[in-house]
């Protein structure tokens, strides 16, 4: 298992990245008694994050994270859990996960290594789980796979004596399992995540059925928003988030404010100067230099250059993405393990570029350096490429939390205090 550096040994820039998972730029600036723009300069690499702030950053990280003995603010279930990107964000917002479903054995290995294993409340294939066997919960979260829906008209269904609504329109898709669990358990809220192209998938049919099911069939107040994770990490990565509340609370997705400044790759790349301890097999030696195995072979580098040139002459945009510490990366995909072509890190003129290490991929997705990577590089690349960016989830979960809390109070007292959101 790779050695995970403790926060005591991490350089200030990595501590800053961890602190920003927990706090906004303005909150962090207030605690450090500096200007918000100073935080932005540190994150972008415009100015160096000084060593003298490291103790303060460590203290902020230790106090900002919810203590283990602090009462849970709400409960949630984690469907299509992957390696727990959604869970990490909702835990940072004060939630407690009480049920998980993930079928992939390699993803499950990573999930269990980082979050533990509760056999009673960890399911594999969600399609085989009865909704009434899932514990009651406040929030349902899930990044369900996208599949097309084949829809026949309701009148035809009625004429044939068949059911209509989401039971017929979504049957055979994994979204059906989300819908049947919501229908049975009636959580106070949900967050669903998918690729941006969900809105145009199957000529818009898929997204229309999903929204109609959630709003008309299940009766939830639903809002959607496409969020670019580039506000939080040095990667262009757009995802659609679908939020629903069982009762109206005044939630307005448009009010979610995103950081205005964009971090650069220097915030996640290995410095290779001894500023961080070596973490084998990713980095080696006293300077913690990147393992040579991540450098492209002459044969692969020649192939990628020839491929890019071929498409350039044809007027296409296909090719590799060469980056340096002052770049913003393309979207990390699950196919990154094949050749790494979408994000290749320059090693200087005359040298072959390299892939990101799995640890750098974890950072690019907003996971802290304490996140354990117990699988092969191939599986790690697939897992991080399929994950969601943790700080995005954290920001949305914290934005949702007052509304969840209001509905919990409403359930207990019959009074919905909408001034909470004024």
N, C-alpha and C positions, 0 to 999 in steps of 0.2 A: 504494500500500500504506500502511495506517495506520502512524503513527509509534508505536513501542512504547517506553514509558518504561523506562529502565534502573533497576536496583535502587538506584543511587546517588541518583536523583531521586525515589524513591517515598516517600510519607509513612509514618510509623511504623505506622499501622494496616494498610496494604497489605503492608508488610514482615512484620508480625505474621501476617497471613493466609497469606503464603507460607511462613513458618517453621512454621506449624501444619500445613501439608501434609506436612512432613518429620518433625515431632516431636509427641509427645503434650503436653498441657498440663503434666504433671508434669515431663517431660524438659526442656521449655522453661523452666519455672520454676527448675529446678535450675541450668541453664546461666546464667540471668540473675540468680540468687541472690535470687529473690523467692518469695513464696507462690503456690501454684497458683491460689488464689482471686483473686490479683491479675491473673493472666493471663485468668481468666474474666471479670473486671470489664472489662478492656480490650476483650475480644472482644465483649462484650454492649453496650459503650458506656456502662456504668454509671459508669466513670471514663475519662478520656482517656489514651490510650497516649502517654506523653511522648516528645518529640523526642530526648531524651538517650539513649534505648535504641536508636535507629535504627542507629548503628554496630555495636552488639553483635548486633542482629538480622541485619544484612547479613553479619557474620562467621559467624553460625550457619548462615545459608542456604548460604554458600559452602563451609562445612566439612561440613555434614550431608548434602548431595547427594553421590552417589557420583562420585568423580573418573573422568574418561574413561579413564584408564589403569589403573584398578582391575580386576582379573580378574572376569569375570562369575561370579555364584554359580549361575546356572542359565539355561537357554535356554527360550524360549517362542514359540509361534506365535499370531497375532492374527487370528481369524476374525470376519467380519461387523464389521470394524474401525471403521466410522464415521469419526470424527475422532481416534480414538486415546485415548479416555478410559481404557479398560482398560490399554492399553499404558503410558500415563503412570504409572499406579499400580504396575505390575509392574516398570517400570524403576527407580522409586524404591525398590523392595524388593531391587534388585540383579540383576534379570534382564536378558537381552539378547534382543531380538526378532530371529528369524531367518527369519520368513515372515509375510506379511500377505495378507489377502484382503478386498477391498472393491469392490463393483460400481458404486456411485453415483459419477459423475464429479465432482460438486461436493464430496462428502465426500473423495474421493480427492485433490482439489486441496488441500484444507485439510490433510489427513494428510501429503501429500508436502511441503508448505511447512514443516511443523513437524518432520517426522522424516526427511526425505530419501527417496530413491527407489532401490531396488535392483531393477532390471527382472527379474532372474532369479528373485527371491523375492517378487515382488508380483503376486498373481493378481487377476483380476476376479471373474467368476462362479465361486464355489467348486463349484457343481454340475458344472462342466466340468473340474475338476481331479482327476486320478487320485491316490488317497491315497498310493500308493507313490512319487509324484514329490515329495511334501512332505518336507523334511529332517527327520531324527530330532530330537526335542525333549524337554525335561523336562516342560513344562507346556503345555497347550492352554487358551486363553482365548477367549471369544466371547459376544456378546450376540445370540443367534440370534432371528430373528423368530418369533412365536408363531403356529402354525397348528393347526387341529384334525386329529385322526387318526381315520380310519374303520377300525374293527377288526372283522374276522371271527374267529370262534373258531378255535383251533388245530386242533381236530378236523375242522372243515370244510376248512381248508387242507390237512390231511393227506389227506382223502378226495379232494380235487381234485388231489393231487400237487403242491401249490404250497409254496413255502418259508414258514416261520413264524418267529417271533422278530422282532427289530427290522427285519429286511430287508422283511418284509411290513407290519408294524404302522406303521412310520415312513416307508415309501416315499412319495415325493411331497411330503414336508415338508422344510424346511431343517434340521430337527434330524437327519434321516437322514444328512446330510453330516457333521455333528459325530460321529455314532455310527460311521459307516464309517471316518472318520479315526482315531478312538480305537481301533477294532478292529484297524486295520492297523498303527498306529504305537505303540500301547501306552504313551502318556506316563506319567510317574510320577504326575502329578496334572492336574486340570483345574479351571477356574472358569467356570461358565456363569451368565449374568445375564439377568433378564427382569423384566417388570412383575409386581407383587404378585398381580394377578388371574390369573396363570398357574395358580395352584393351583385356581381354580374354573372355569377356561376349559373350555368344552365339557362342563359338569357334572362337572368333575374328571377327565375322561377323559384329557385331554392330559397333565396332570402325572403321572397314574398310569403312562401309557405311558413317559414320559421316565424316571421313577425306576426302573421295572421294567427298562427297557433298560440303564440305567447299572449297576444293581446285579446283576440276574439274568443278563442276556445278556452284558454286558461284564465283570462280576465286580469292579467297583470298590466301595470303601467310601465311601458317599455320605452327606453331611449337607447340610441346607438351613437357611437362616435368612433371614427378612425383616428388612432393615435400613432404618431411616429416616435419610436423609442429613441430616435436621435436626439431628443431633448434630454435624455438621461445617460446614454452611452454612445460611444463613437461609431455608430452603425445606423445606416438608413434601413429602418424596419417598420413597416406600416401594418397594423393589425386592427381589425374591427372588434370593438367591445360592445356587448349587448347587456344592458343592465335593466332589471325589472324589479318592481316593488309590488307587493300584494295589495297595498293600499296607497292612495296618493299621499306624498310626504313633502312635496315641493322640490323634489330632486330635479336638478337641471344639469345635464351632462355638459352643456355649453359653459357652465360656470367653473368647470375644472381648469385651473390654471397650470400651465406647463412651464418648466424652466425656459427662459428666453435664450440662454446661451447653449452652444453645442460643444460637448467635450471632444477632444481629439484622441487618436490612438495612443499617444504617449501615456495616457492615463491607464492603459491596460497592458501595454507591452512590457515584457521583461526588460529591466534596465541594463542587464548584463554588465554591471559595474561593481558588483558586490553589495549594492544597496539593499538587496533582499537575499535571504539564504537560499541555497540550492534546494530544489525540490525534484529529486529524481523520480521518474526518468525525463522530466520535462527540461530541467536545467541542471548543469553539472559544474563542479569545481568551486573554488573560492569566489570567483566572480559571478557565479550562477549564470554561466553562458548557456544559450539555448543548445540543446542536444543536436549534434549534426544530422541526426536522422530526419529532422524536420526540413532540412534543405533539399530542394528539388534536385534530382539527378540530372546529368547533362541531357540524357535522352528525353526525359519528361519536359524539361525546360525548352528544349529545341522543338518538341512537338507542339507545345502550347504557343510558342512564338509563331510557328508556321501556320497553325490553325487560325490565330488572330489575324495574321497577314492575309490569309486566304479570304476571310470574311470582310476585312477592311477593303480589299480590292473589289469585292462584290457589293460594297455599300451597306454592309450589315454592321450592327453594333456588337456582334459577338466577340468575345475574347476574354483574356484574363484581367483581373483587377489588381494592379500593382500599387501598393500603398507604402507610406512611411509614417513616422511618428506624428507628423502634422496633418495626416489624412483623416477622413471619415470613411469607414468601410462600407462596402455593399452589404446586402442582407446575407447573413450566415445561413446556409441551407443545410438540410440533412445529407446532401450529397457531397459535402465538403471533404469527406474522407476519400473520395475518389482521386482528386488531383489538387484540391485546394485552390482551384483557379479563380474563384470569385474574390478571394482575399489572399494575396501573396505579398509578404513583407520584404521590401527591398533590403539587401545586405550590402549595397554599394555598387559602384560601377565595376563591371567585369566579374561580378560574383552572382551565382545563381540565387534567386530569392528563396524564401522558406515559407512553409505553412505556419499558421498560428499553432501554438501548442494547445492541448486541451485546457490547460489552466488559463491561457489567454482567452480561449473561447468562453470559458466560465465567466471570466471578468467582463467580456463583451456582452454577455447576457445578464450582467448585474449580480451574479452570485459572488458571495464573499470568498476570500481565500481559505476560509475554514470549511468550505463545501468539499466533501470528499468525492474523489473520482476513482471508484473501485473497479472500473471496467477497462477494456482495451481502448486504444486510441480510436479505432474504427467506431466502436459503439459510443464512445464519448462524443465524437464529432456528430454522430446521428442524433444523440440525445440533446445536445446543446442547440443544434440546428432546428430541432423540433420544438424547443422550449419557448416560453414567453419571457420577455425581459422583466426581471423581478422588480426594479424600481418603478416601472409602469404600473404593475399590479398594486404595489404598495401605495402609490399615489391615489389610485382609483379606490382601493379598499378603505383608505383613510377618509376619502371624500364621501364614501357610502356610509361609513360607520355611524355618524350622528343620526342618519335616517333609519338605520337598523335599530339603533338604541331607542329611537322614538317609537317605532313599531312594537318593540318589546314592552315599553312602558304602556303603550296603548292596549296591548293584550292583557296586561296586568291590571290597569286602572280604568280602561275605557276612555281615557283622555289622550288625544293626540296633540302634543305641544308643537305646533307648526312654528312658533317663534324661534325654535331652535335653529331654524334655517334662515332667519332674517339677516 
